[in-house]
Amino acid sequence: MTALTLSKTSATELSADALVIGIVKGEDGPVPAPGASAPAALLSEAAGVLATLGAKGGKEEITKLPAPAGSGAPLLVAVGLGSAPEDGEGFPAETLRRAAGAAARALAGTEHAAFALPAGDAEQVAAVAEGALLGAYDFTAFRKAGEDDRGPLARVTVLTAGAEEAGRLAAAARAEVLAAEVARTRDLVNTPPNALTPADFAAHVTEAAAEHGLTVEVLDEAALREGGFGGILGVGAGSQAPPRLVRVAHTHPEADRTIALVGKGITYDSGGISLKPAGHNETMKCDMAGAAAVLSATVAAARLGLKVNVTGWLALAENMPSGSATRPGDVLRMYGGTTVEVLNTDAEGRLVLADALVRAGEESPDAIVDVATLTGAMMLALGKRIFGVMGNDDAFRALVAESAERAGEPAWEMPLPAELAEGLSATVIADLKNMGERMGGGLVAGLFLKEFVPAGTPWAHLDIAGPAFNEGGAFGYTPKGGTGTAVRTLLALAERAAAGELAARG
């Protein structure tokens, strides 16, 4: 994990391997970003050279050049911040976050970099620190070391005049926890399915819980059968790696609110008997990203000592075809007694989540949030960088979406039209079908889950199918592969609950 420190030392005096500065678009070329934590003379001298090199100051643009005389580092890295903010306004946190992340990625293999981006208050310190740490990520667990393996940036120093202020130190400490837990989710998502079965995942949760003081309970296949968890068992029936349901909880003695987080954890999704075609199954190790985000957010709440109870439920299974697999046309009896006719075994995430939602609701939390790479339909609707937020309570859905925005994770509120629910009950042999109308499929999936949420409990559903796994090139602080989507949103929501912004369950 990349080390983080704050320093009030001048950029001309601090010894580092690289100095990161911010630039913005000017009328005649790039100009130093206002509020930067570096001497004006140094920045002005660099600006002229940057213009000669063709730098424009566009967002996340990276330009490297030898540092001017007087710098404490031999290398200068200029990162674009776009247009300068209006008078009296600072840069948006996400602009700083992504700029710092882009710079950190560009400095892979470097030992120490000083970041002289705008960091005039705790919020800006948090943004720069988070971006740098999130950008300094590399997954190497399955690669042998080689000459070209540079490794991520090892040390980050954020330059800020108030480096010893309590608020800025707290922001840096939170950034370290947040980045570590996002990295946990990224690592889990990137791990190949032959190394992360449901039992392997459950073992990882147990280890994390022991390290950070959480309580954990693991239901194996025998306990699931005894408890009547037909959805999880039905999805896992075709695999030689049996399913698990894991409960992991952070409990604070002074908390008066409880949030339940429910994560879809399909460690590999072949589609089952409704087999996915070639070209659609190669990245399906990422179908447990929701469960990973739930784990990371719960651990982060414990590490930060949040005054809120957070209970994570991880519904873990592998969806495979075999002679013992659930068939299209089978009927499963879910936990709680509802029966579901399975028309498509590739609509399996909603089945494992349904069991976990009912079980989570039995503990009467003040709110429930489920997170899942659930539907391709949501990707068609919102693309690959935005997740959808649905729910049964307008105020709570808005609170979740606003928390995502604050955290820097693009999200969009989506409706749950009542007329789409009619197709789910159009079956003569069960209470529900696991498929409804094709159009609006992401909303139909949300309506299915709503059937398993206790009446009167605020609930939100996050469909993270688009942004959970980045198949394209890295950008900002986001790497190729697992992204860690939803960890920051869930943590922000838990923090708001701890601050009294979540109403008690009526």
C-alpha positions as CSV (number, residue, x, y, z in Angstrom):
1,M,0.0,0.0,0.0
2,T,1.3,3.4,-0.9
3,A,2.4,5.5,2.1
4,L,0.8,8.9,2.7
5,T,2.1,11.9,4.6
6,L,1.2,15.6,4.8
7,S,3.9,18.3,4.9
8,K,4.0,22.1,5.1
9,T,7.5,22.1,3.8
10,S,8.0,24.2,0.6
11,A,8.2,22.4,-2.7
12,T,11.7,23.9,-3.1
13,E,12.9,22.3,0.1
14,L,11.2,19.0,0.3
15,S,13.3,16.2,-1.2
16,A,11.4,13.9,-3.5
17,D,11.8,12.1,-6.8
18,A,9.0,14.0,-8.5
19,L,6.9,17.1,-7.9
20,V,3.3,17.2,-9.1
21,I,1.8,20.6,-10.0
22,G,-1.6,21.6,-11.4
23,I,-2.1,23.7,-14.5
24,V,-5.2,25.1,-16.1
25,K,-6.1,26.4,-19.5
26,G,-5.1,30.0,-20.2
27,E,-5.6,32.3,-23.1
28,D,-2.1,31.8,-24.4
29,G,-1.3,28.4,-23.0
30,P,-1.3,26.6,-19.7
31,V,-1.0,28.7,-16.5
32,P,-0.4,27.5,-12.9
33,A,-3.5,26.4,-11.1
34,P,-4.7,28.9,-8.5
35,G,-4.3,27.7,-4.9
36,A,-1.3,25.4,-5.7
37,S,1.0,24.5,-2.9
38,A,4.2,25.6,-4.7
39,P,6.1,28.9,-5.0
40,A,4.8,31.2,-7.8
41,A,8.2,31.7,-9.3
42,L,8.7,27.9,-9.8
43,L,5.3,27.5,-11.3
44,S,5.7,30.5,-13.7
45,E,9.0,29.3,-15.0
46,A,7.5,25.8,-15.6
47,A,4.5,27.3,-17.4
48,G,6.6,28.7,-20.3
49,V,8.3,25.3,-20.9
50,L,5.0,23.5,-20.7
51,A,3.5,25.7,-23.5
52,T,6.5,24.9,-25.7
53,L,6.0,21.2,-25.1
54,G,2.4,21.5,-26.2
55,A,0.6,21.2,-22.9
56,K,-2.9,22.8,-22.8
57,G,-4.0,22.3,-19.3
58,G,-6.9,20.0,-20.2
59,K,-8.3,17.7,-17.4
60,E,-5.9,14.8,-16.6
61,E,-3.4,15.8,-19.2
62,I,0.1,14.7,-18.1
63,T,3.3,16.4,-19.1
64,K,6.7,15.5,-17.7
65,L,9.7,17.8,-17.8
66,P,12.9,18.4,-15.9
67,A,12.1,20.5,-12.8
68,P,13.3,24.2,-12.8
69,A,16.3,25.1,-10.7
70,G,15.3,25.4,-7.0
71,S,12.9,22.5,-7.0
72,G,13.4,19.8,-4.4
73,A,12.7,17.2,-7.0
74,P,14.5,16.5,-10.4
75,L,11.2,15.7,-12.2
76,L,8.2,17.9,-12.6
77,V,4.9,16.4,-13.5
78,A,2.2,18.8,-14.6
79,V,-1.4,17.6,-14.6
80,G,-4.2,19.5,-16.2
81,L,-7.2,20.6,-14.1
82,G,-9.2,22.1,-17.0
83,S,-10.6,25.6,-16.7
84,A,-9.8,27.7,-13.7
85,P,-12.8,27.9,-11.3
86,E,-14.8,31.1,-11.0
87,D,-13.5,33.8,-8.6
88,G,-13.9,32.7,-5.0
89,E,-14.6,29.1,-5.9
90,G,-12.3,26.2,-5.5
91,F,-11.8,23.2,-7.8
92,P,-14.4,20.5,-7.4
93,A,-13.2,17.6,-5.3
94,E,-13.6,15.1,-8.1
95,T,-11.4,17.3,-10.4
96,L,-8.6,17.2,-7.9
97,R,-9.2,13.5,-7.2
98,R,-8.9,12.5,-10.8
99,A,-5.9,14.8,-11.5
100,A,-4.0,13.3,-8.5
101,G,-4.9,9.8,-9.7
102,A,-3.7,10.4,-13.2
103,A,-0.4,11.8,-11.9
104,A,0.0,8.8,-9.6
105,R,-0.5,6.4,-12.4
106,A,2.0,8.3,-14.5
107,L,4.5,7.9,-11.7
108,A,4.4,4.1,-11.5
109,G,7.8,2.9,-10.5
110,T,8.7,6.1,-8.6
111,E,9.7,6.0,-5.0
112,H,8.4,9.3,-3.7
113,A,6.3,12.1,-5.2
114,A,5.3,15.4,-3.6
115,F,1.9,16.7,-4.7
116,A,1.6,20.5,-4.9
117,L,-2.0,20.6,-6.1
118,P,-4.5,22.9,-4.5
119,A,-4.9,21.7,-0.9
120,G,-6.0,24.7,1.1
121,D,-8.5,23.0,3.3
122,A,-9.4,19.5,4.6
123,E,-11.8,18.8,1.7
124,Q,-9.1,19.5,-0.9
125,V,-6.5,17.5,1.1
126,A,-8.9,14.6,1.2
127,A,-9.5,14.8,-2.6
128,V,-5.8,14.9,-3.5
129,A,-4.9,12.2,-1.0
130,E,-7.7,9.9,-2.1
131,G,-6.9,10.4,-5.8
132,A,-3.2,9.8,-5.4
133,L,-3.7,6.6,-3.3
134,L,-6.5,5.3,-5.6
135,G,-4.4,6.0,-8.6
136,A,-1.3,4.2,-7.2
137,Y,-2.8,0.7,-7.5
138,D,-1.5,-2.3,-9.2
139,F,-2.7,-6.0,-9.1
140,T,0.3,-8.3,-9.2
141,A,-0.8,-11.4,-7.3
142,F,-0.7,-13.6,-10.3
143,R,2.3,-12.1,-12.2
144,K,5.9,-13.1,-11.7
145,A,8.3,-10.2,-11.0
146,G,10.1,-8.9,-14.1
147,E,12.3,-6.1,-15.2
148,D,9.3,-4.2,-16.6
149,D,7.3,-4.6,-13.4
150,R,7.7,-1.1,-12.0
151,G,5.1,-1.3,-9.2
152,P,2.9,1.6,-8.1
153,L,4.2,4.9,-6.7
154,A,5.5,4.0,-3.2
155,R,5.2,7.3,-1.2
156,V,2.9,10.3,-1.5
157,T,3.4,13.6,0.3
158,V,0.6,16.1,0.0
159,L,1.9,19.7,0.4
160,T,-0.5,21.8,2.4
161,A,0.2,24.8,4.6
162,G,-2.0,23.5,7.4
163,A,-0.4,20.0,7.5
164,E,-0.7,19.8,11.3
165,E,-4.4,20.9,11.5
166,A,-6.6,18.2,13.0
167,G,-9.1,18.4,10.2
168,R,-6.5,17.8,7.5
169,L,-4.8,15.0,9.4
170,A,-8.2,13.3,9.9
171,A,-8.9,13.7,6.1
172,A,-5.6,12.0,5.3
173,A,-6.2,9.2,7.8
174,R,-9.7,8.6,6.3
175,A,-8.2,8.6,2.8
176,E,-5.7,5.9,3.7
177,V,-8.5,3.7,5.1
178,L,-10.8,4.4,2.1
179,A,-8.0,3.6,-0.5
180,A,-7.0,0.4,1.3
181,E,-10.6,-0.8,1.3
182,V,-11.2,0.2,-2.3
183,A,-8.0,-1.8,-3.1
184,R,-9.5,-4.8,-1.2
185,T,-12.5,-4.8,-3.5
186,R,-10.4,-4.3,-6.6
187,D,-8.2,-7.2,-5.6
188,L,-11.1,-9.5,-5.0
189,V,-12.7,-8.5,-8.3
190,N,-9.5,-9.1,-10.2
191,T,-8.8,-12.5,-8.6
192,P,-9.5,-15.3,-11.0
193,P,-12.5,-17.5,-10.1
194,N,-10.4,-20.7,-9.7
195,A,-8.7,-18.8,-6.8
196,L,-11.9,-17.3,-5.3
197,T,-14.6,-19.8,-4.8
198,P,-17.5,-19.0,-2.4
199,A,-15.5,-20.8,0.4
200,D,-12.4,-18.8,-0.4
201,F,-14.3,-15.5,-0.3
202,A,-15.9,-16.5,3.0
203,A,-12.4,-17.3,4.4
204,H,-11.2,-13.9,3.3
205,V,-14.1,-12.2,5.2
206,T,-13.3,-14.2,8.3
207,E,-9.6,-13.1,8.2
208,A,-10.6,-9.4,7.6
209,A,-13.1,-9.6,10.5
210,A,-10.5,-11.0,12.9
211,E,-8.0,-8.3,11.9
212,H,-10.4,-5.4,12.3
213,G,-12.6,-6.4,15.1
214,L,-15.8,-7.3,13.3
215,T,-18.1,-10.3,14.1
216,V,-18.7,-12.8,11.4
217,E,-21.0,-15.8,10.7
218,V,-20.7,-18.1,7.7
219,L,-23.5,-20.4,6.6
220,D,-22.2,-23.3,4.6
221,E,-24.3,-25.5,2.3
222,A,-25.6,-27.6,5.2
223,A,-26.7,-24.6,7.2
224,L,-28.3,-23.1,4.0
225,R,-30.3,-26.2,3.5
226,E,-31.4,-26.3,7.1
227,G,-32.4,-22.6,6.9
228,G,-34.3,-22.9,3.7
229,F,-32.2,-20.6,1.6
230,G,-33.5,-21.9,-1.7
231,G,-32.3,-19.0,-3.9
232,I,-28.7,-19.3,-2.9
233,L,-28.8,-23.0,-3.0
234,G,-30.5,-23.1,-6.4
235,V,-28.0,-20.8,-8.0
236,G,-25.1,-22.8,-6.6
237,A,-26.5,-26.2,-7.4
238,G,-24.6,-26.8,-10.6
239,S,-21.1,-26.0,-9.1
240,Q,-18.7,-28.2,-7.3
241,A,-17.9,-25.2,-5.2
242,P,-20.8,-24.9,-2.8
243,P,-22.4,-21.6,-1.9
244,R,-22.1,-19.5,1.3
245,L,-24.0,-16.8,3.0
246,V,-21.8,-14.6,5.2
247,R,-22.9,-12.0,7.8
248,V,-20.2,-9.6,8.9
249,A,-20.9,-6.8,11.2
250,H,-19.5,-3.6,12.7
251,T,-21.2,-2.7,16.0
252,H,-20.6,0.5,17.9
253,P,-21.8,0.7,21.5
254,E,-23.1,4.2,21.1
255,A,-24.9,3.7,17.8
256,D,-28.6,4.4,17.4
257,R,-28.9,3.5,13.7
258,T,-28.3,0.3,11.8
259,I,-27.7,-0.1,8.1
260,A,-27.8,-3.5,6.4
261,L,-25.7,-3.8,3.2
262,V,-26.5,-6.8,1.0
263,G,-24.0,-7.8,-1.8
264,K,-24.3,-10.1,-4.8
265,G,-21.4,-12.4,-4.7
266,I,-21.4,-14.7,-7.8
267,T,-17.8,-15.7,-7.9
268,Y,-18.2,-16.8,-11.5
269,D,-21.2,-16.5,-13.7
270,S,-21.4,-18.8,-16.7
271,G,-25.1,-18.2,-16.9
272,G,-25.9,-21.7,-15.8
273,I,-28.0,-23.8,-18.1
274,S,-29.0,-20.5,-19.8
275,L,-25.3,-20.4,-20.8
276,K,-23.7,-17.1,-21.8
277,P,-22.3,-16.9,-25.3
278,A,-18.6,-16.5,-26.1
279,G,-17.6,-12.9,-25.6
280,H,-19.9,-12.5,-22.6
281,N,-18.4,-14.7,-20.0
282,E,-14.6,-13.9,-20.0
283,T,-15.0,-11.2,-17.4
284,M,-17.6,-12.8,-15.3
285,K,-15.2,-13.2,-12.3
286,C,-16.4,-9.6,-11.6
287,D,-19.9,-10.7,-10.8
288,M,-19.1,-10.7,-7.1
289,A,-18.2,-7.0,-7.1
290,G,-21.3,-6.1,-5.0
291,A,-20.3,-8.5,-2.2
292,A,-16.8,-7.2,-2.3
293,A,-18.0,-3.6,-2.0
294,V,-20.2,-4.5,1.0
295,L,-17.3,-6.2,2.7
296,S,-14.9,-3.3,2.2
297,A,-17.5,-0.7,3.3
298,T,-18.2,-2.6,6.5
299,V,-14.5,-3.0,7.3
300,A,-14.0,0.7,6.6
301,A,-16.8,1.6,9.0
302,A,-15.1,-0.4,11.7
303,R,-11.6,0.9,11.0
304,L,-12.9,4.5,11.2
305,G,-14.9,3.7,14.3
306,L,-18.1,5.1,12.9
307,K,-20.9,5.5,15.4
308,V,-23.4,3.4,13.4
309,N,-24.0,-0.3,13.2
310,V,-23.3,-1.7,9.7
311,T,-24.2,-5.3,8.9
312,G,-22.9,-6.8,5.7
313,W,-24.6,-9.8,4.0
314,L,-22.6,-11.5,1.3
315,A,-24.6,-13.9,-0.9
316,L,-21.9,-16.1,-2.4
317,A,-22.4,-18.7,-5.1
318,E,-20.9,-19.9,-8.4
319,N,-23.4,-20.2,-11.3
320,M,-22.4,-23.2,-13.4
321,P,-24.1,-25.7,-15.8
322,S,-24.1,-29.4,-14.8
323,G,-26.5,-32.3,-14.3
324,S,-27.3,-30.9,-10.9
325,A,-27.9,-27.3,-12.0
326,T,-31.2,-25.5,-11.7
327,R,-33.1,-25.7,-15.0
328,P,-35.3,-23.2,-16.7
329,G,-38.7,-24.1,-15.5
330,D,-37.7,-25.2,-12.0
331,V,-39.4,-23.6,-9.0
332,L,-37.3,-22.5,-6.0
333,R,-38.6,-21.8,-2.5
334,M,-36.8,-18.8,-1.3
335,Y,-35.9,-18.0,2.3
336,G,-39.1,-16.8,3.9
337,G,-41.3,-19.0,1.7
338,T,-41.9,-17.1,-1.5
339,T,-41.7,-19.4,-4.6
340,V,-40.0,-18.3,-7.8
341,E,-40.3,-19.9,-11.2
342,V,-36.8,-19.7,-12.8
343,L,-37.2,-18.9,-16.5
344,N,-33.6,-17.9,-17.1
345,T,-30.8,-19.2,-15.0
346,D,-28.6,-16.3,-16.0
347,A,-30.9,-14.0,-14.0
348,E,-29.4,-15.5,-10.9
349,G,-28.2,-12.5,-9.0
350,R,-31.7,-11.5,-8.0
351,L,-32.2,-15.0,-6.6
352,V,-29.3,-14.9,-4.2
353,L,-30.0,-11.3,-3.2
354,A,-33.7,-12.2,-2.4
355,D,-32.6,-14.7,0.2
356,A,-30.1,-12.3,1.7
357,L,-32.6,-9.4,1.7
358,V,-35.2,-11.3,3.6
359,R,-32.6,-12.5,6.2
360,A,-31.2,-9.0,6.6
361,G,-34.7,-7.6,7.1
362,E,-35.3,-10.0,10.0
363,E,-32.9,-7.9,12.1
364,S,-35.1,-4.8,11.6
365,P,-32.4,-2.4,10.3
366,D,-33.2,1.3,9.8
367,A,-32.4,0.9,6.1
368,I,-31.2,-1.7,3.6
369,V,-29.0,-1.2,0.6
370,D,-28.2,-3.9,-1.9
371,V,-25.3,-3.7,-4.4
372,A,-25.0,-5.9,-7.5
373,T,-23.6,-6.2,-10.9
374,L,-27.2,-7.2,-11.8
375,T,-28.3,-6.4,-15.4
376,G,-26.9,-5.6,-18.8
377,A,-30.0,-3.5,-19.2
378,M,-28.6,-1.0,-16.8
379,M,-25.4,-0.7,-18.8
380,L,-27.5,0.0,-21.9
381,A,-29.3,2.7,-20.1
382,L,-26.5,4.4,-18.3
383,G,-23.2,3.3,-19.9
384,K,-20.1,1.9,-18.3
385,R,-19.3,4.6,-15.8
386,I,-22.7,5.3,-14.0
387,F,-24.6,3.0,-11.7
388,G,-28.4,3.1,-11.2
389,V,-30.1,3.8,-7.9
390,M,-33.6,2.5,-7.3
391,G,-35.6,2.2,-4.1
392,N,-38.9,2.1,-2.3
393,D,-38.5,5.4,-0.5
394,D,-37.9,8.6,-2.4
395,A,-36.1,10.4,0.4
396,F,-33.8,7.4,1.0
397,R,-33.1,6.9,-2.6
398,A,-32.1,10.5,-2.9
399,L,-29.9,10.3,0.1
400,V,-28.0,7.3,-1.4
401,A,-27.6,9.1,-4.8
402,E,-26.4,12.3,-3.1
403,S,-23.9,10.2,-1.1
404,A,-22.6,8.8,-4.3
405,E,-22.2,12.3,-5.8
406,R,-20.3,13.5,-2.7
407,A,-18.0,10.5,-2.8
408,G,-17.2,11.1,-6.5
409,E,-19.1,8.0,-7.9
410,P,-21.4,8.8,-10.8
411,A,-24.9,7.5,-10.1
412,W,-28.4,8.2,-11.4
413,E,-31.8,7.7,-9.7
414,M,-34.1,5.4,-11.6
415,P,-37.8,4.7,-11.2
416,L,-39.6,1.4,-10.3
417,P,-42.8,1.6,-12.5
418,A,-45.6,-0.4,-11.0
419,E,-46.8,-1.7,-14.3
420,L,-43.5,-3.5,-14.9
421,A,-44.1,-5.6,-11.8
422,E,-47.1,-7.2,-13.4
423,G,-45.0,-9.4,-15.6
424,L,-43.2,-10.9,-12.6
425,S,-46.4,-12.4,-11.2
426,A,-47.7,-13.7,-14.5
427,T,-47.1,-17.4,-13.6
428,V,-49.6,-20.1,-12.7
429,I,-47.2,-22.3,-10.7
430,A,-45.3,-20.0,-8.4
431,D,-45.6,-16.7,-6.6
432,L,-43.2,-14.9,-8.9
433,K,-41.0,-15.4,-12.1
434,N,-37.4,-14.4,-12.1
435,M,-38.0,-12.6,-15.4
436,G,-40.5,-10.0,-16.6
437,E,-40.7,-7.7,-19.5
438,R,-37.5,-7.4,-21.6
439,M,-37.8,-3.7,-22.0
440,G,-36.8,-1.9,-18.8
441,G,-35.0,-5.1,-17.6
442,G,-32.9,-3.2,-15.1
443,L,-36.0,-1.8,-13.5
444,V,-37.8,-5.2,-13.6
445,A,-34.9,-6.7,-11.6
446,G,-35.2,-3.9,-9.1
447,L,-39.0,-4.6,-8.8
448,F,-38.2,-8.3,-8.2
449,L,-35.9,-7.4,-5.3
450,K,-38.5,-5.0,-3.9
451,E,-40.7,-8.0,-3.3
452,F,-38.3,-9.3,-0.6
453,V,-37.8,-6.1,1.3
454,P,-39.8,-5.8,4.6
455,A,-42.6,-3.4,4.5
456,G,-41.8,-0.1,6.0
457,T,-38.0,-0.5,5.7
458,P,-36.3,2.1,3.4
459,W,-34.3,0.3,0.8
460,A,-32.1,1.2,-2.1
461,H,-30.8,-1.0,-4.9
462,L,-27.5,-0.1,-6.7
463,D,-27.0,-1.8,-10.1
464,I,-23.3,-1.4,-10.6
465,A,-23.0,-3.6,-13.7
466,G,-21.5,-0.8,-15.8
467,P,-18.7,0.7,-13.7
468,A,-17.7,-2.3,-11.5
469,F,-15.2,-3.6,-14.1
470,N,-13.3,-1.4,-16.5
471,E,-12.4,-3.3,-19.7
472,G,-11.0,-0.1,-21.3
473,G,-7.9,1.9,-20.5
474,A,-7.2,3.4,-17.1
475,F,-8.4,7.0,-16.5
476,G,-8.1,9.3,-13.6
477,Y,-7.7,7.2,-10.5
478,T,-9.6,4.3,-12.1
479,P,-7.5,1.3,-13.2
480,K,-8.2,-1.3,-15.8
481,G,-10.1,-4.2,-14.3
482,G,-11.8,-4.1,-11.0
483,T,-12.6,-0.5,-10.0
484,G,-14.0,-0.7,-6.4
485,T,-17.2,1.0,-7.4
486,A,-19.7,1.6,-4.6
487,V,-17.3,1.3,-1.7
488,R,-17.0,5.1,-1.4
489,T,-20.8,5.5,-1.7
490,L,-21.6,3.0,1.0
491,L,-19.0,4.5,3.3
492,A,-20.3,8.0,2.8
493,L,-23.8,6.7,3.5
494,A,-22.7,5.1,6.7
495,E,-20.9,8.3,7.8
496,R,-24.1,10.3,7.2
497,A,-26.1,7.8,9.2
498,A,-23.5,8.1,12.0
499,A,-24.0,11.9,11.8
500,G,-27.8,11.6,12.3
501,E,-28.9,12.0,8.7
502,L,-30.7,8.7,8.5
503,A,-34.2,8.6,10.0
504,A,-35.0,5.8,12.5
505,R,-37.2,3.0,11.2
506,G,-40.8,3.7,12.0
